[in-house]
Amino acid sequence: MRDYGRDIKLKKENYRKARKLFEEALRLDPEDAVCRYHLGHLELYDGRWHKAIRQFQLVLQSTSKNLEPYHYIRALCSSAIAYNQLGDPEKALRLLDEAKERDSERLYRTEIDNVRLQVNVGKKRMWRKRMFHFY
């Protein structure tokens, strides 16, 4: 069920159907961190920032043998995106620092740097907004 849901998600065929499959799989096995990882991305795609963060937190706390290093790194990057959307760029940057530390082989450095760029651009926009608000 988890793999079928992942395939649907990756093909961007039907997020609603993928969500139902992941939720059903989690009802059967609440400890399935890979399912939580994929469900977290669906929450992120739908703009449900708090729910996405919660799913990624559970992934990051997991000790599942089914998780690969990229699950952790991407969960950190995706959490950073969500925190940035919620207006907390400092938390987002801390998560990206942690992702960079975990990426010892530098396999995901471009992805991490791209998210960092989005966060930094967002910080500049917020700063400008505050500056012009006073005038």
C-alpha positions in Angstrom: 0.0 0.0 0.0 2.8 2.4 0.9 4.7 1.7 -2.4 1.5 2.2 -4.4 0.8 5.4 -2.6 4.4 6.6 -3.3 4.0 5.8 -7.0 0.8 7.7 -7.2 2.4 10.7 -5.4 5.5 10.6 -7.6 3.5 10.6 -10.8 1.4 13.4 -9.4 -1.7 11.5 -10.6 -4.0 11.9 -7.7 -2.8 13.3 -4.4 -6.1 12.7 -2.7 -5.9 9.0 -3.5 -2.2 8.8 -2.4 -3.2 10.6 0.9 -5.9 8.0 1.6 -3.5 5.1 0.9 -0.8 6.6 3.2 -3.4 7.3 6.0 -4.7 3.8 5.7 -1.2 2.3 5.9 -0.5 4.4 9.0 -3.7 3.2 10.6 -2.3 -0.3 10.1 1.2 0.6 11.2 1.5 4.0 12.9 5.3 3.5 13.2 5.8 3.5 9.4 8.2 6.4 9.0 8.5 6.1 5.2 4.7 6.6 5.0 4.9 9.6 7.3 7.7 11.0 5.1 5.5 10.8 2.0 2.4 12.0 3.8 4.5 14.9 5.1 5.2 15.9 1.5 1.5 15.7 0.6 0.8 18.0 3.5 3.5 20.4 2.3 2.1 20.4 -1.3 -1.3 21.3 0.1 0.1 24.1 2.2 -0.7 22.4 5.5 2.5 23.6 7.1 1.8 22.5 10.7 0.7 19.0 9.6 3.7 18.7 7.3 6.1 19.7 10.1 4.5 17.1 12.5 4.9 14.3 10.0 8.5 15.3 9.4 9.2 15.5 13.1 8.0 11.9 13.5 10.3 10.9 10.6 13.3 12.6 12.2 12.5 10.9 15.6 12.2 7.5 14.0 14.8 4.8 14.3 13.2 2.7 11.5 15.6 0.6 9.5 13.6 1.4 6.4 14.7 5.0 6.4 17.6 6.1 4.2 19.8 9.1 4.9 18.0 11.1 2.3 14.7 10.7 4.2 16.2 12.6 7.1 17.9 15.2 5.0 14.8 15.9 2.9 12.6 15.9 5.9 14.8 18.6 7.4 14.7 20.6 4.1 10.9 20.2 3.8 10.4 21.2 7.4 12.5 24.3 6.7 10.2 25.2 3.8 7.2 24.8 6.1 8.7 26.9 8.9 9.7 29.6 6.3 6.1 29.7 5.1 4.9 30.1 8.7 7.2 33.1 9.0 10.0 31.6 11.0 13.1 31.8 8.8 15.5 31.5 11.7 14.1 28.0 12.6 14.2 27.1 8.8 17.9 28.1 8.6 18.7 26.0 11.8 17.1 23.0 10.2 19.1 23.6 7.0 22.3 23.7 9.0 21.4 20.4 10.5 20.6 19.0 7.0 24.0 20.2 5.8 25.7 18.5 8.8 23.9 15.2 8.0 24.9 15.4 4.4 28.5 14.3 5.0 28.9 13.0 1.4 27.6 16.3 0.0 25.0 14.4 -2.1 22.2 16.9 -1.3 24.1 20.1 -1.0 22.4 21.7 -4.1 19.0 20.9 -2.7 19.9 22.3 0.7 21.4 25.4 -0.8 18.3 25.9 -3.0 16.0 25.8 0.0 18.4 28.1 1.9 18.2 30.6 -1.0 14.4 30.5 -0.8 14.5 31.2 2.9 17.0 34.1 2.6 14.9 35.7 -0.2 11.9 35.4 2.1 13.8 37.0 4.9 14.8 40.0 2.7 11.2 40.5 1.6 10.0 40.4 5.3 12.7 43.0 6.2 11.7 45.3 3.4 8.1 45.0 4.3 8.9 46.0 7.9 11.1 48.9 6.8 8.5 50.4 4.4 5.7 49.8 7.0 7.3 52.5 9.2 7.3 55.2 6.5 
